Amino acid sequence: MYGLDKTQLSALIILCLLVVLTLVEMGLSYWEDREYYKTRDTLTNIYLTSVTVVINLIVKGSTFVVLSVTYQYRLFQIHSVWLYWFVLIVAQDFLYWVLHYTGHYCRLFWAIHVTHHSSEHFNFTTGFRSTVFEPLYRVIFYLPLALMGFNALDILYAYLVTQFYGNLVHTQYKIPLPKWYGYIFVTPAHHRVHHASNIPYLDKNMGMVLILWDRLFGTFRDENLPEPVKYGLTKQPDDMGPVNIIFHEWKALVHDVKKAPGFKNKIGYLINPPGWSHDGSTQTAKVLQKEYEIQHITPLLEQKHSA
């Protein structure tokens, strides 16, 4: 592949692998009549990732410049090649967890991230259902990597590798993995929980490669509910058209900010988690989960104890 640097060549290889895996999963789904894929949903996923690719290409230069300038002020440098790449991958994965957590617990960022969760299906193409405007601010979360002595090209390459793994866990097929693996790494079961709209599963399992961050910071949840996983949002938009699928939460956010009394409440809608309201008319996932536990889990425990 003449004329391609290592990042471009890796991106091409990864893209080809993902296309092949997607076609295999799609073929198996239709062959086994599992209905994991729907034509309109798949086309929407392709559309969203195409928009994201365009935005990535537009901001690629500025992202590289920002990381390169920050690299000039690096605090230290790791000279061991193996240690360099190990620390880079782990640190990048942690900072992605921070980015992802922010996308779920700050409504302003949720308005951007929500497109990735808007599908009621779950398959490899769901991984392509991109957070369209994330490339505009993602670099801010990765600036610590440059300060840690990692150059811009390697940071982008590490992101590419972890993103590839992140796409692989978007599947409903039950993959037999050793028990120890799920203590360390994100599995398809973990990520099915993440895409579920079942109340106990909301805002769980934010990791891309390592599930350790969720276990450490209290956002971990096993796929262990008696009812099946329901994918999508707690309230799906009525209009799933190409424009509304990107901007529907922005419209709702602007509406809530406009109607909120006082500056403090207006800011509250921007920075608090989705579901927060100044008058308690809607609830955050954490509040809904507490209510769910009182209504469903506590009675079962009391029944078991009395027996």
For each residue, the residues with C-beta under 8 A, 3 or more apart:
1: 4 9 12
2:
3:
4: 1 8 9 12
5: 8 9 153
6: 9 10 157
7: 10 11 153 156 157 160
8: 4 5 11 12
9: 1 4 5 6 12 13
10: 6 7 13 14 157 160 161
11: 7 8 14 15 160
12: 1 4 8 9 15 16
13: 9 10 16 17
14: 10 11 17 18 160 164
15: 11 12 18 19
16: 12 13 19 20
17: 13 14 20 21 164
18: 14 15 21 22 124 127 164 167
19: 15 16 22 23
20: 16 17 23 24
21: 17 18 24 25 124 168
22: 18 19 25 26 123 124 125
23: 19 20 26 27
24: 20 21 27 28
25: 21 22 28 29 36 123 124 171 173
26: 22 23 29 30 36 37 42 123 124
27: 23 24 30 31
28: 24 25 31 32 34 173
29: 25 26 32 34 35 36 37 123
30: 26 27 33 37
31: 27 28
32: 28 29
33: 30
34: 28 29 172
35: 29 38
36: 25 26 29 121 122 123 172
37: 26 29 30 41 42 121 123 125
38: 35 41 42 121
39: 42 43
40: 43 44 240
41: 37 38 44 45 119 120 121 125
42: 26 37 38 39 45 46 123 125
43: 39 40 46 47
44: 40 41 47 48 119 129 240 242 245
45: 41 42 48 49 119 125 126 128 129
46: 42 43 49 50 125 128
47: 43 44 50 51 242
48: 44 45 51 52 115 128 129 130 132 245 246
49: 45 46 52 53 128 129 130
50: 46 47 53 54
51: 47 48 54 55 130 132 246
52: 48 49 55 56 130 131 132 134 135
53: 49 50 56 57
54: 50 51 57 58
55: 51 52 58 59 132 133 135 136
56: 52 53 59 60 135
57: 53 54 60
58: 54 55
59: 55 56 62 63 135 136
60: 56 57 63 64
61: 64 65
62: 59 65 66 139
63: 59 60 66 67 135 138 139 152 156
64: 60 61 67 68 152 153 156
65: 61 62 68 69
66: 62 63 69 70 139 143
67: 63 64 70 71 139 142 143 145 146 151 152 155 156
68: 64 65 71 72 146 151 152
69: 65 66 72 73
70: 66 67 73 74 143 146 147
71: 67 68 74 146 147 149 150 151 152
72: 68 69
73: 69 70 147
74: 70 71 77 146 147 148 149
75: 147 148 149
76: 148 149
77: 74 149
78: 83 84 87 148 149
79: 84
80: 83 84
81: 84 85
82: 85 86
83: 78 80 86 87
84: 78 79 80 81 87 88 150
85: 81 82 88 89 154 158
86: 82 83 89 90
87: 78 83 84 90 91 148
88: 84 85 91 92 145 150 154 155 158
89: 85 86 92 93 158 161 162 209
90: 86 87 93 94 210
91: 87 88 94 95 144 145 148 150
92: 88 89 95 96 142 145 155 158 159 162
93: 89 90 96 97 162 207 208 209 210 213
94: 90 91 97 98 210 213
95: 91 92 98 99 141 142 144 145
96: 92 93 99 100 141 159 162 207 208
97: 93 94 100 101 206 207 208 210 213 214
98: 94 95 101 102 141
99: 95 96 102 103 134 138 141
100: 96 97 103 104 113 206 207 208
101: 97 98 104 105 206 217 219
102: 98 99 105 106 109 141
103: 99 100 106 109 110 112 113 131 134
104: 100 101 110 113 203 206 273 274
105: 101 102 110 203 273
106: 102 103 109 110 270 271 272 273
107: 110 111 253 269 270 271 272 273 274 276
108: 111 112 253 270 271
109: 102 103 106 112 113
110: 103 104 105 106 107 113 114 249 273 274
111: 107 108 114 249 250 252 253
112: 103 108 109 115 131 132 133 134
113: 100 103 104 109 110 116 117 131 134
114: 110 111 117 118 233 248 249
115: 48 112 118 129 130 131 132 245 246
116: 113 126 129 130 131
117: 113 114 195 232 233
118: 114 115 129 232 233 236 237 240 245
119: 41 44 45 122 126 129 195 231 232
120: 41 230 231 232 236
121: 36 37 38 41 126 231
122: 36 119 126 170 171 172 192 195 229 231
123: 22 25 26 29 36 37 42 126 170 171 172
124: 18 21 22 25 26 127 128 167 168 170 171
125: 22 37 41 42 45 46 128 129 170
126: 45 116 119 121 122 123 129 170 195
127: 18 124 166 167 168 169 170
128: 45 46 48 49 124 125 167
129: 44 45 48 49 115 116 118 119 125 126
130: 48 49 51 52 115 116 134
131: 52 103 112 113 115 116 134
132: 48 51 52 55 112 115 246
133: 55 112 136 137
134: 52 99 103 112 113 130 131 137 138
135: 52 55 56 59 63 138
136: 55 59 133
137: 133 134 140 141
138: 63 99 134 135 141 142
139: 62 63 66 67 142 143
140: 137 143
141: 95 96 98 99 102 137 138
142: 67 92 95 138 139 145 146 155 159
143: 66 67 70 139 140 146 147
144: 91 95 147 148
145: 67 88 91 92 95 142 148 150 155 158
146: 67 68 70 71 74 142 143 149 150 151 152 155
147: 70 71 73 74 75 143 144
148: 74 75 76 78 87 91 144 145
149: 71 74 75 76 77 78 146
150: 71 84 88 91 145 146 154 155 158
151: 67 68 71 146 154 155
152: 63 64 67 68 71 146 155 156
153: 5 7 64 156 157
154: 85 88 150 151 157 158
155: 67 88 92 142 145 146 150 151 152 158 159
156: 7 63 64 67 152 153 159 160
157: 6 7 10 153 154 160 161
158: 85 88 89 92 145 150 154 155 161 162
159: 92 96 142 155 156 162 163
160: 7 10 11 14 156 157 163 164
161: 10 89 157 158 164 165
162: 89 92 93 96 158 159 165 166 208 209
163: 159 160 166 167 208
164: 14 17 18 160 161 167 168
165: 161 162 168 169 186 208 209
166: 127 162 163 169 170 186 208 209
167: 18 124 127 128 163 164 170
168: 21 124 127 164 165 171 188
169: 127 165 166 186 187 188 190 191
170: 122 123 124 125 126 127 166 167 188 191 195
171: 25 122 123 124 168 175 188
172: 34 36 122 123 188 192
173: 25 28 188
174: 188 189
175: 171 187 188
176:
177: 181 182 187
178: 181
179: 182 183
180: 183 184
181: 177 178 184 185 187
182: 177 179 185 187 189 190 211
183: 179 180 211 215
184: 180 181 210 211 212
185: 181 182 209 210 211
186: 165 166 169 190 191 205 207 208 209 210 211
187: 169 175 177 181 182 190 191 211
188: 168 169 170 171 172 173 174 175 191 192
189: 174 182 192 193 222 223
190: 169 182 186 187 193 194 205 207 211 214 223
191: 169 170 186 187 188 194 195 205
192: 122 172 188 189 195 196 223 229
193: 189 190 196 201 204 205 221 222 223 229
194: 190 191 201 204 205 206
195: 117 119 122 126 170 191 192 229 231 232
196: 192 193 201 202 229 230 231
197: 201 202 230 231 232 233 234
198: 201 202 225 227 229 230
199: 202 234 285 288 289 292
200: 221 225 289 292 293
201: 193 194 196 197 198 204 221 225 229
202: 196 197 198 199 234 285 288 289
203: 104 105 206 219 273 285 286
204: 193 194 201 214 219 220 221
205: 186 190 191 193 194 211 214 219 220 221
206: 97 100 101 104 194 203 213 214 219
207: 93 96 97 100 186 190 210 211 212 213 214
208: 93 96 97 100 162 163 165 166 186
209: 89 93 162 165 166 185 186
210: 90 93 94 97 184 185 186 207 213
211: 182 183 184 185 186 187 190 205 207 214 215 220
212: 184 207 215 216
213: 93 94 97 206 207 210 216 217 219
214: 97 190 204 205 206 207 211 217 218 219 220
215: 183 211 212 220
216: 212 213
217: 101 213 214
218: 214
219: 101 203 204 205 206 213 214
220: 204 205 211 214 215
221: 193 200 201 204 205 224
222: 189 193
223: 189 190 192 193 229
224: 221
225: 198 200 201 229
226:
227: 198 230
228:
229: 122 192 193 195 196 198 201 223 225
230: 120 196 197 198 227
231: 119 120 121 122 195 196 197
232: 117 118 119 120 195 197 236
233: 114 117 118 197 236 237
234: 197 199 202
235:
236: 118 120 232 233 240
237: 118 233 240 244 245 248
238:
239: 244 248
240: 40 44 118 236 237 244 245
241: 244 245
242: 44 47 245 246
243: 246 247
244: 237 239 240 241 247 248 251
245: 44 48 115 118 237 240 241 242 248
246: 48 51 115 132 242 243
247: 243 244 250 251
248: 114 237 239 244 245 251 252
249: 110 111 114 252 253
250: 111 247 253 254
251: 244 247 248 254 255
252: 111 248 249 255 256
253: 107 108 111 249 250 256 257 269 270
254: 250 251 257 258
255: 251 252 258 259
256: 252 253 259 260 269 277
257: 253 254 260 266 269 270
258: 254 255
259: 255 256
260: 256 257 265 266 268 269 278
261: 265 278
262: 265 266
263: 266 267
264: 267 268
265: 260 261 262 268 269 278
266: 257 260 262 263 269 270
267: 263 264 270 271
268: 260 264 265 271 272 276 278
269: 107 253 256 257 260 265 266 272 276 277 278
270: 106 107 108 253 257 266 267
271: 106 107 108 267 268
272: 106 107 268 269 276 284
273: 104 105 106 107 110 203 276 284 285 286
274: 104 107 110 284 285
275: 282 283 284 285 287 288
276: 107 268 269 272 273 282 283 284
277: 256 269 280 281 282 283
278: 260 261 265 268 269
279:
280: 277 283
281: 277
282: 275 276 277
283: 275 276 277 280 287 288 291
284: 272 273 274 275 276 287 288
285: 199 202 203 273 274 275 288 289
286: 203 273 289 290
287: 275 283 284 290 291
288: 199 202 275 283 284 285 291 292
289: 199 200 202 285 286 292 293
290: 286 287 293 294
291: 283 287 288 294 295
292: 199 200 288 289 295 296 297
293: 200 289 290 296 297 298
294: 290 291 297 298
295: 291 292 298 299
296: 292 293 299 300
297: 292 293 294 300 301
298: 293 294 295 301 302
299: 295 296 302 303
300: 296 297 303 304
301: 297 298 304 305
302: 298 299 305 306
303: 299 300 306 307
304: 300 301 307
305: 301 302
306: 302 303
307: 303 304
